[in-house]
Amino acid sequence: MRASGRSRTVAPPGWSRWLVPPAALSVHLAIGQVYAWSVFKPPLESALGLSGTASALPFQLAVVMLGLSAAFGGTLVERNGPRWAMTVSAVCFSSGFLVAALGAATRQYWLVVLGYGVIGGVGLGIGYISPVSTLIKWFPDRPGTATGIAIMGFGGGALIASPWSAWLLGVLGAGPAGIAGTFLVMGPAYAVFMTLGVLLVRTPRLPSDGADAPGGRRTADSRPPVATAQVSARNALRTPQFWCLWVVLCTNVTAGIGILEKAAPMVADFFARSSTPVSASAAAGFVGLLSLANMLGRIVWSATSDLAGRKHVYRLYLGAGALMYLLIALAGDASKPLFIVCAAVLLSFYGGGFATVPAYLTDLFGTYQVGAIHGRLLTAWSTAGVLGPLIVNAVADARRAAGHTGPALYTTSFFVMIGLLVAGFAANELVRPVHPRYHEPPPAGTRTASPAAPKGAAP
């Protein structure tokens, strides 16, 4: 094999596949900082005179760019390998903080939007999909668990970033200079952390070269198993299954991101009229708790999907998620524990949906171009990244302008989320195995097996 940047990342004999998830985690824990954006909303609104809707713009644009860069860069990631993708991610994500720091220091909010939202958002998208297909190739026996371990880091990023951001803002100040200083510290720190993943990641050796099968077992004839269904990224877009999953992911993400983006001000507003109002530090702690639920949901629910099936687990995400929103809407500010528990469950479903979808795609379309297919599916995240915060912030701003306070600021948007989750539930019920006409032809001289239904595909 001709030496190249990608071939040098192929694992040597004896390389442990369990070193790959930590490499993915180093990137995902860093880019998961985006989930702590709500900590920056109140300081930005106060320092620059922004509305709640305006202060959400960097976050919304970051998620839009995440989906677009994943969609358009998915094929490049497949072609150039995970080390290239992680390097691009680290450069874009860290430099986005530096541009945002300049914007905060000069009070030019458009630079914050450009740096954090556009440049940093490209780093988010490339970094998010960088390890997915590699992990599935290393763990064909447990795809849900493997991707859950890595993507868990994205959900847990705010668990680190939220208290760290609050501490930096407390030390450096919540004015423009303090916000700029916080961005200036975080950018290089994340660059160093992400570099660890770049150095550690490896792709599996082909069993045809005499290597052990990625699952840790040698196949009978040292050849890779024949997949029952292999679908190209181009053909995947032509299937109804792809678009059903697009709706499923979009609705699940919209429901979770609507709370996550506004978590700190939401919990403070919700209980402002109660006997125990929520302080700024407690609100930051709530963000951290949601991050923990988001993180744990990614590993717990994705591992569960390996046993119960993807379709059944998505029924849980969407059906029980609608119930959680209904409980919050009906209870109002009568019970703070109920609000916290329901929000945490919703965020666990949100995280679980992200971690389970690569394995769901593999069940339906095979491993052939699953990274590129996953990238294209993440345009649903881009849509939800605009839709979720827009619904919650616009409704809250309008209700506040009309003189409402407390839970009344959010009840309408909660019922909208219930409707979206019901629509997602219906789309999940329509998922069926992919028709053979979309399959790639098998290599010459190989035998084909009857297509197997994806786990949980039967209604």
Secondary structure, DSSP 8 states (H G I E B T S, - for coil): ----TTGGGB--TT--GGGHHHHHHHHHHHHGGGGGGGGTHHHHHHHHT--HHHHTHHHHHHHHHHHHHHHHHHHHHHHH-HHHHHHHHHHHHHHHHHHHHHHHHTT-HHHHIIIIIIIHHHHHHHHHHTTHHHHHHH-TT-HHHHHHHHHHHHHHHHHHHHHHHHHHHHHH-SSHHHHHHHHHHHHHHHHHHHHHHHHH--B---GGGT---TTSS--TTSS----S----HHHHTTSHHHHHHHHHHHHHHHHHHHHHTTHHHHHHHHTTTSSS---HHHHHHHHHHHHHHHHHHHHHHHHHHHHH-HHHHHHHHHHHHHHHHHHHHHHTTS-HHHHHHHHHHHHHHHHHHHHHHHHHHHHHH-STTHHHHHHHHTHHHHHHHHHHHHHHHHHHHHHHHTT--GGGGTHHHHHHHHHHHHHHHHHHHT-----GGGS----TT---------TT---
